[in-house]
Amino acid sequence: MADPILRVRDLTTRLQIGNQSVAVVDGLSFDLHAGKTLALVGESGCGKTLAALSLMRILPQPPALPSTGEVLYKNRNLLTVSEKEMRAIRGARIAMIFQDPSSSLNPVYTIGNQLLEIAELHLGLTGDEAVEHAMQALADVHIVSPRTRFFDYPHQLSGGMRQRVMIAMALMCEPDILIADEPTTALDVTTQSQILDLIKSMQKSKGTAVLLITHNMGIVAETADEVVVMYAAQAVEYDTVYNLFDHMSHPYTQGLFAAMPSNHRTKEPLYSIKGSVPSPMMFPKGCRFHPRCPYAMEKCRSGAVPDFTVNKDEHHHVKCWLYDGSEESAQKRSVKLI
């Protein structure tokens, strides 16, 4: 396989809250390849969006402290390049679709004005050339009557149309990497499918690498090539989508799948993971999932949990003591509790 276009190693982001510094992204590592989709999965509050904002270096400082680790794009660590260099990359080479287009689009400027700003800033286009490029961007995302919509304000468009505009803005510069943060939230099922098909189509035609942030396992199954499952600011499982769906290993991953409505039997209650994601200021010692885990052992309650490989598969990593090779762990795994 070709070298990854983005290599993330030990990415850590901390927030200064009063006198306390808390990690909201803790030691995250993954590789993103051209033309492929990697999904960041987990409950709300697990750190998925904060990880993406850390990659883009758009978290406000304060309360955010400078991120540490490595985010290597074309052999440059984006965490250490100057802000001027980062501005040239952000939006042009690495673009992001935000979760809520209503709050991401400026309500007092027309769609056309906002597209023209990107054409002028990142592509150096002006006048009729910039207008034509913006019109083409709207046509590329299948917006009907782009010349009319060009002069519309965001409130005049439906939710699906606004999301298409966000995709058009993100793809105007043909970026190498597209970060899509819950791109189908609050959209009806038909529009969700259209948006996902649009992203896949653009990815196929331009070879864009996609980092997809979601909690919807159905979307992951449809679109992702690899999956990182996050819990309490950490990556707890990492594998290809097919292998992970067939061999879910971390109890948290198993719980996420068991809680899907399509997976429960008609006569049985829907499974739910007890408790909730802890606040970053109150992460438990040891494994951060152990207070909610039905397999928890004494060794889970203290000390850092290392990453283990599953069934000697060097690509399948899991942060769980169940895979340390001990007899106690093997006995625990033999009893299906989820």
N, C-alpha and C positions, 0 to 999 in steps of 0.2 A: 504494500500500500504506500502511496505517495506520502511525503511529509505533511503533517497537519498545517493548515493555514493559520490556526491559532492554537497555541500551546499554553495552557494555564497550569501553573504549578504553585501549590501552597498559598493560594490567594486568601488573604485575611484582611478583613475590614472591621474596624472598631469604632464605636460611637462613644463620645464623652458625655456621660449623663451625670451631672453634678460632679462629685469627686470620684466617680467610678468610670472606668473604661471597660466597655463590654463588647465582645466579639459578636457581630451579626452575620459575618461570613467567616468561617473558621477552617483554614487549611484546604480549600477547595482546589481540586486538580482534575483536568480533563483535556482531551484533544478534540479539535474540531477540524474536519476535513472538507475540502472544496467539493461542492455538489452534494453534500450529505447534511442530514438533520440530526442534531443532538438535542434531546429533551431534558430539561430540568424539571423534576416532578416533586411534589410534596404538598402538604397542607398549607393554608395561608399562615404566614408568620415563620416559615422555615428558612427564609433567606434567599429565595429564588430571584426576586426582583432586585434586591440589594446587591446580589452578585452581578447581575447585568449592569446595574448602574455603576458598580465599581469598575467593571471592564471599560465602560465608556468614560469614566472619571467625571461623572456629573452629580455626584452626591455633594450636598452643601457642606462646606467646612467653615466653622463648626455646624452641627455636632460631629460630623464624620472626621475621623483622623485619616491621614494619608494611608492608603492601602499598602500592604507589603506582599512579598512573593514575586512571582513572575507572570506577566501576560505577554507572551512572545508573539508578535505579529511581524512577519518578514524579518525575523532575527532582531527585532527591536522590542525592548521591554516597555510597554505602554505606560507602566507605572512610573517610569523614570524619565521619559521624554519631556521636553518643555511643553508648556501649555499652548504655545504657538504651533508646535508640531502636532499636538493632539487635536487642535481645532481643524487642521488640514485633513486629519484622518477621520475624525468624528463627523458623521453625516455623509461623507464622501466615500470612504473605503469601508467604514463600519457604520451601518445605519440601524435605527431602532424604531419599531412600531410599538407605541405605548398602549397600555391596556384600555384607556378610555379616550377615544378620539375627541369627545366633546370637550375635555379639559386640555387636550394637547393642541388643538387647532385654535388660533387666535380669533375670537368671535367678532372683532371689529375690522378685520381685513378679509377681503374676498379670497376665495380659493385660489384664483389666479395670482393675486399678489403674493400669497404664501409660496406658491410654486416658483414664481419668478425670483423670489429671494434666494432660493436654493440654486437656480440656474445661474444667477449672477455671482453668488458667493463661491460656489464650488466648481462651476463649469466655465466661469468667465464669459458667459453669454449675455448679450444685451439686445434691446430692440426687438425686431420681428423674429430674429433667430431664437431668442429666449422664449418668446410667446409660442412659437411653433413647437419648441421642445416641450414646453409645459402642456400644450394641447395634446401632443403625442403621448405624454406620460399618462394623462387622463384616459386616452383611448386605449392604452396598453392594459389598463386595469378594468376595461370593459364598462366604463361609464358612458351611458347613452347621452348624446348631444353634448360633447365636451366643450364646445364653443359657448353653449348656454351656461353650463355649470361653472365655467371659468369665472363668470361674473357673480355667481351666487356666494352668499355668506354661509358659514357652517350650519347655522340654525335652519337653513332652508333645505338641508339634506337629511335623509334618513340615516339611522345608525349604520346600516350596511354601506351606504354611499360614503359616509364620513370615514369609515374604516378603509374603503377603497382609496380615498384621497390620501390617507396616511401611508398606504402601501405605495401609491404613486410617488409621494414625496420621498419615501425611503429608497425607492429603486431608481430615481431619476439619474443618479450618478453611477448606476450599475456597480453597487458596492460588492466587495469580496465577501462580506459577512453581513447577514441580516439577523438582528435580534428581535424576536416577536414575543412580546409579553402579553400572554393571554389574549391573542388577537381576535378571539370569537366571543369574549365575554359579553353578556347582555344581548346577543344577537339570536334571532330565531334559528331553528335547526337548518332550514333551507339556506339562509344567508351564511350560516357557519360553514356549511359544505362548500358554498361558492368561494368564500374567502380562503379556505384551506386549499381548494383546487387552484385558485389564483396564485397563491404563494408557491405551490408545487410546480405550476407551469412556468413561473418566472425563474424558479430555481433550476429547472431542467434546461431552459433555453440559455441561461446566462452562467450556469455553474456556480451559483451563489451558495455559500455555506450558511445554514440556518441554525441559530440557537433558539429553540422553542421553549418558552416558559409556560407551564400549564399544570393544572391538577386533574385534568380530564384524561383518564387512561385510555378511553376510546380514541381520542385525538392522537395520543401517543402511538397506539397500535396502527393507526392509519398513515401517519406521516413520518415517524422517527426511524432513524437507523441505529442510534445508540441512546441510552438512557442513563441519567444520573439521578438517583433518588436522594433528596435532601431531607434532613430532619434536624431541627434545632441548630441551624447554621452550618451543619456538616454534611458531607456526602457520605451516605451509609451504604449505598450499593451502586455499582457501575458495571454495565455490560451492554452487549448488543440487544436490540429490542426483542428479537426472536428468542434468544437464549434466556433473557430475563423473564419474559412472559411464560416460558416453559419451565424455568428453574428459579422461581422467586425464592431468595434465600434469607434476607433479613426479615425478622418478624414484622417490622414496620411496613415493608413492601408487601408482605403477605396480607397484612391488615388492610392496606389500601385496596388491594384487588378483591379481598373478601367483602369489602363494604360497597362494591359496585352493585347497583340494583339488578343488573342482568345476571349476576353470579349467584344470587341467593335462590334457594328452593322456595316454591310457592307456599308451602306449609310451615316454613321456618321464618323466624324474625330476621330482619336485615342485620347483618353483623356491623358492629361499630367498635372502633378502638376506644377503650375507656380513657377518660381524662382528656387533656388538651395539650397543645404544644406549649412548653414552658416559656416564660419571658426570658429574654437574654440576660436579665439581671438575676435570674433565679434558676439557671441551668443546674440540674442535679450533678453530683459528683459521679465519676465513673461513666458508664454508658448513659447518654442523655435520654435514651428511650426506656431504661430499665423500670421506672415507676409505672409504665403503661404496658410492659411486656409480660406475657404469660409464661415465657421461658426463662425469666430472670434468675440468675444464680448469684451466689455470694460474691464471686469475682467480678460481677457486673457493676457492683455498687461503689467501687473505688478504682482510681487509676485510669489513665488514658487507654482507650481501646484501639489496638492496631488494626490495620487492614489485612484481611486474609484472602487467599484465593479459594475458589470453590471448585472441588473436584479436579484440582490441578490445572484449572483453566486460567492461564495467566492474564486473560482479558477480563475475567469476572472477579471483581473485588467486592468484599463486603466487610463492613466495620462491625463485627459481632463475634463474641467469644464462642458462640455455638460452633465455629469452624476452626477452633484452635487445635483440633486433633485429639483432644483428651477424651477419655471414656465417659466422664460426666456429661460432656457436651453431646457426644454421640447418643447417649441415652435420652437426653432432653429432646434432641431432634427426632428421635424415633416415635415420640408421642405427638400426634397431630392435635394441636390446641386451637389452631386458626383454620 
